[in-house]
Amino acid sequence: MELISLGFGAAAWASGLYAFIDRRWPITSSMDHTGQAGFRANGGAPHVDQVPHLTLGILPAALAMAALT
């Protein structure tokens, strides 16, 4: 039962963070504040947003599930 609830929790975490990141304003704001406005203006945001998808969304969810299986 714990594994099922962990699976649902991991899926909720990953999908919720995915929806937040895909709003694009967190990515474009961080790019503007770190000196990457030129890259953003040339279409770089869709490439940059893959990093938080993997490091903040999928990786923690996968590690949490792996730790308890």
C-alpha positions in Angstrom: 0.0 0.0 0.0 2.9 2.4 0.8 4.4 1.8 -2.6 1.1 2.7 -4.3 0.8 6.0 -2.4 4.4 6.7 -3.1 3.8 6.2 -6.8 0.8 8.6 -6.7 2.8 11.1 -4.7 5.8 10.9 -7.1 3.4 11.3 -10.1 1.7 14.3 -8.5 5.1 15.9 -7.7 6.4 15.5 -11.2 3.2 16.5 -13.0 2.7 19.5 -10.7 6.2 20.8 -11.2 5.9 20.1 -14.9 2.8 22.3 -15.1 4.5 25.1 -13.1 7.7 25.1 -15.2 5.7 25.0 -18.4 4.1 28.3 -17.5 7.5 29.6 -18.8 7.6 32.7 -16.6 9.8 31.0 -14.0 12.3 30.1 -16.7 12.2 33.4 -18.6 12.5 35.3 -15.4 15.5 33.3 -14.3 17.1 33.7 -17.7 16.6 37.5 -17.6 18.1 37.7 -14.2 21.2 35.6 -15.0 22.2 37.5 -18.2 20.6 35.1 -20.7 18.0 37.4 -22.1 19.6 37.3 -25.6 19.4 33.5 -25.6 15.8 33.6 -24.4 14.9 36.2 -27.1 16.3 33.8 -29.7 14.1 30.9 -28.6 16.3 29.4 -25.9 13.6 29.0 -23.1 12.2 25.6 -24.4 15.8 24.2 -24.2 16.6 25.6 -20.8 13.4 24.4 -19.2 14.4 20.8 -19.7 17.0 21.1 -16.9 14.5 21.8 -14.1 12.1 19.2 -15.5 14.7 16.5 -15.1 16.6 17.7 -12.0 13.6 19.0 -9.9 10.8 16.8 -11.2 11.7 13.5 -12.6 14.9 12.7 -10.7 13.6 13.3 -7.2 10.5 11.3 -8.0 12.5 8.4 -9.4 14.9 8.4 -6.4 12.1 8.5 -3.9 10.5 5.5 -5.6 13.8 3.6 -5.9 14.6 4.2 -2.2 11.4 2.5 -1.0 11.3 -0.4 -3.4 
